[in-house]
Amino acid sequence: MPAWSEKDRRQYEHIKGSALEQGRTEGRAEEVAARTVNKQRREAGRTPSRRSSGTGDPNSRLEARSRAELYHRAQELDIEGRSDMDKAALVEAIRSANG
């Protein structure tokens, strides 16, 4: 397992147990649990990887996030033309979309 906190490990075990109760195989239950925990860690900005498919720490300023994180946030907001935007343009577009 990656460098998970004790809370992450408990959450993994809980999700794995639930998946097993739903009739999933051991391997599939482990995969679902790990993916879920890793996604939540990524979205909270707790992953060591600078490049991820996450949107960065939601508590950080937009300017502090990477272009990739801004791009993924723009993707969630369905902002048109996002692939042609630089970091500053993505920040502006996200702010406009959030109102």
Residue frames relative to the residue before (quaternion, step in Angstrom):
aa qw qx qy qz dx dy dz
M 1.0000 0.0000 0.0000 0.0000 0.00 0.00 0.00
P 0.5450 -0.6085 0.4573 0.3516 3.56 -1.12 0.58
A 0.6896 -0.4558 0.3506 0.4402 3.57 -1.29 -0.08
W 0.0831 0.8185 -0.5565 0.1162 3.54 0.40 1.25
S 0.4843 -0.6239 0.5227 0.3210 3.53 -1.23 0.52
E 0.6779 -0.4643 0.3616 0.4406 3.55 -1.28 0.16
K 0.6220 0.5368 -0.3354 0.4611 3.59 1.04 -0.73
D 0.6332 0.5254 -0.3269 0.4648 3.60 1.00 -0.83
R 0.6555 0.5143 -0.3101 0.4579 3.60 0.95 -0.86
R 0.6481 0.5057 -0.3166 0.4733 3.59 0.96 -0.85
Q 0.6496 0.5130 -0.3125 0.4661 3.56 0.96 -0.88
Y 0.6174 0.5479 -0.3292 0.4585 3.60 1.01 -0.85
E 0.6836 0.4857 -0.2854 0.4640 3.58 0.83 -1.00
H 0.6448 0.5207 -0.3201 0.4590 3.59 0.99 -0.81
I 0.6797 0.4785 -0.2883 0.4753 3.60 0.86 -0.94
K 0.6301 0.5315 -0.3254 0.4633 3.58 0.99 -0.83
G 0.6616 0.5092 -0.3011 0.4609 3.58 0.93 -0.90
S 0.6474 0.5151 -0.3132 0.4663 3.56 0.99 -0.83
A 0.6540 0.5112 -0.3102 0.4633 3.58 0.98 -0.86
L 0.6420 0.5130 -0.3248 0.4682 3.59 1.02 -0.77
E 0.6364 0.5268 -0.3199 0.4639 3.58 1.04 -0.78
Q 0.6669 0.4918 -0.2903 0.4787 3.57 1.15 -0.63
G 0.6104 -0.6080 0.3263 0.3889 3.57 1.30 0.08
R 0.4358 0.6842 -0.4756 0.3401 3.59 1.21 0.26
T 0.5534 -0.5926 0.4600 0.3620 3.57 -1.20 0.51
E 0.6836 -0.4850 0.3498 0.4185 3.56 -1.27 0.38
G 0.6838 0.4959 -0.2883 0.4510 3.58 0.85 -0.96
R 0.6706 0.4842 -0.2982 0.4765 3.58 0.94 -0.87
A 0.6290 0.5323 -0.3347 0.4571 3.60 1.01 -0.78
E 0.6516 0.5051 -0.3116 0.4724 3.59 0.99 -0.84
E 0.6515 0.5190 -0.3162 0.4541 3.58 0.98 -0.84
V 0.6542 0.5103 -0.3102 0.4641 3.59 0.89 -0.92
A 0.6727 0.5006 -0.2978 0.4564 3.57 0.89 -0.93
A 0.6780 0.4886 -0.2998 0.4601 3.60 0.86 -0.91
R 0.6542 0.5109 -0.3195 0.4570 3.58 0.93 -0.85
T 0.6524 0.5196 -0.3158 0.4524 3.57 0.97 -0.84
V 0.6697 0.4853 -0.2990 0.4759 3.59 0.87 -0.94
N 0.6745 0.4992 -0.3041 0.4509 3.60 0.87 -0.90
K 0.6248 0.5289 -0.3414 0.4619 3.59 1.02 -0.74
Q 0.6746 0.4850 -0.3019 0.4675 3.58 0.89 -0.86
R 0.6259 0.5179 -0.3371 0.4759 3.61 1.04 -0.71
R 0.6545 0.5179 -0.3056 0.4583 3.57 0.97 -0.91
E 0.6800 0.4938 -0.2879 0.4592 3.59 0.89 -0.93
A 0.6827 0.4591 -0.2770 0.4965 3.57 1.15 -0.59
G 0.4897 -0.6851 0.4170 0.3419 3.58 1.29 -0.05
R 0.5053 0.6741 -0.4046 0.3557 3.59 1.17 0.51
T 0.5204 0.6208 -0.4383 0.3894 3.61 1.16 0.37
P 0.5158 -0.6592 0.4458 0.3175 3.60 -1.04 0.69
S 0.6025 0.5786 -0.3556 0.4194 3.59 1.16 -0.52
R 0.3850 -0.7216 0.5274 0.2302 3.56 -0.83 0.97
R 0.7382 0.3141 -0.2028 0.5615 3.58 1.14 -0.62
S 0.2126 0.7474 -0.6046 0.1750 3.51 -0.64 1.13
S 0.5633 -0.5969 0.4333 0.3723 3.52 -1.22 0.11
G 0.4522 0.6940 -0.4435 0.3423 3.56 1.26 0.30
T 0.4989 -0.6510 0.4893 0.2964 3.51 -1.33 0.08
G 0.6062 -0.5815 0.3501 0.4146 3.58 1.24 0.22
D 0.6906 -0.4496 0.3647 0.4336 3.51 -1.35 0.09
P 0.3855 -0.7547 0.4762 0.2347 3.61 -0.52 1.10
N 0.6491 0.5153 -0.3180 0.4604 3.59 1.23 -0.32
S 0.6129 0.5482 -0.3576 0.4426 3.59 1.24 -0.18
R 0.5922 -0.5601 0.4412 0.3754 3.54 -1.25 0.47
L 0.6159 -0.5637 0.3961 0.3821 3.55 -1.13 0.58
E 0.6435 0.5463 -0.3214 0.4292 3.59 0.99 -0.81
A 0.6554 0.5206 -0.3094 0.4514 3.60 1.16 -0.53
R 0.6114 0.5580 -0.3489 0.4395 3.59 1.24 -0.26
S 0.5492 -0.6048 0.4594 0.3487 3.55 -1.23 0.47
R 0.6536 -0.4978 0.3807 0.4243 3.56 -1.26 0.31
A 0.6317 0.5405 -0.3344 0.4439 3.58 1.00 -0.82
E 0.6539 0.5001 -0.3141 0.4729 3.60 0.96 -0.83
L 0.6482 0.5049 -0.3136 0.4759 3.58 1.01 -0.81
Y 0.6249 0.5398 -0.3346 0.4540 3.56 1.00 -0.83
H 0.6770 0.4878 -0.2983 0.4634 3.61 0.91 -0.88
R 0.6203 0.5136 -0.3428 0.4837 3.59 1.07 -0.64
A 0.6425 0.5114 -0.3148 0.4759 3.59 1.01 -0.84
Q 0.6137 0.5425 -0.3355 0.4653 3.57 1.10 -0.71
E 0.6407 0.5183 -0.3188 0.4682 3.58 0.97 -0.84
L 0.7154 0.4373 -0.2357 0.4914 3.57 1.06 -0.82
D 0.3641 -0.7637 0.4528 0.2815 3.60 1.37 -0.05
I 0.2088 0.7848 -0.5426 0.2147 3.56 0.90 1.02
E 0.3742 -0.7466 0.5117 0.2020 3.56 -0.70 1.12
G 0.8104 0.2739 -0.2172 0.4702 3.55 -1.12 0.75
R 0.3474 0.7874 -0.4601 0.2180 3.57 1.26 0.15
S 0.6338 0.5577 -0.3483 0.4074 3.61 1.02 -0.68
D 0.6923 0.4580 -0.2733 0.4860 3.60 1.19 -0.48
M 0.5843 0.6203 -0.3581 0.3816 3.60 1.26 -0.21
D 0.3658 -0.6733 0.5851 0.2656 3.54 -1.17 0.59
K 0.7626 -0.3907 0.2505 0.4506 3.57 -1.30 0.07
A 0.6719 0.5020 -0.3050 0.4511 3.61 0.85 -0.93
A 0.6589 0.5008 -0.3082 0.4691 3.58 0.98 -0.82
L 0.6295 0.5265 -0.3358 0.4624 3.59 1.04 -0.73
V 0.6246 0.5319 -0.3332 0.4647 3.58 0.98 -0.85
E 0.6748 0.4958 -0.2918 0.4622 3.58 0.86 -0.95
A 0.6693 0.5050 -0.2983 0.4561 3.59 0.92 -0.91
I 0.6514 0.5063 -0.3155 0.4688 3.59 0.98 -0.82
R 0.6406 0.5164 -0.3256 0.4659 3.58 0.97 -0.81
S 0.6565 0.5099 -0.3059 0.4642 3.59 0.98 -0.86
A 0.6786 0.4986 -0.2916 0.4537 3.56 0.98 -0.85
N 0.6680 0.4937 -0.2953 0.4721 3.58 1.12 -0.64
G 0.4620 -0.7122 0.4228 0.3171 3.55 1.25 -0.23
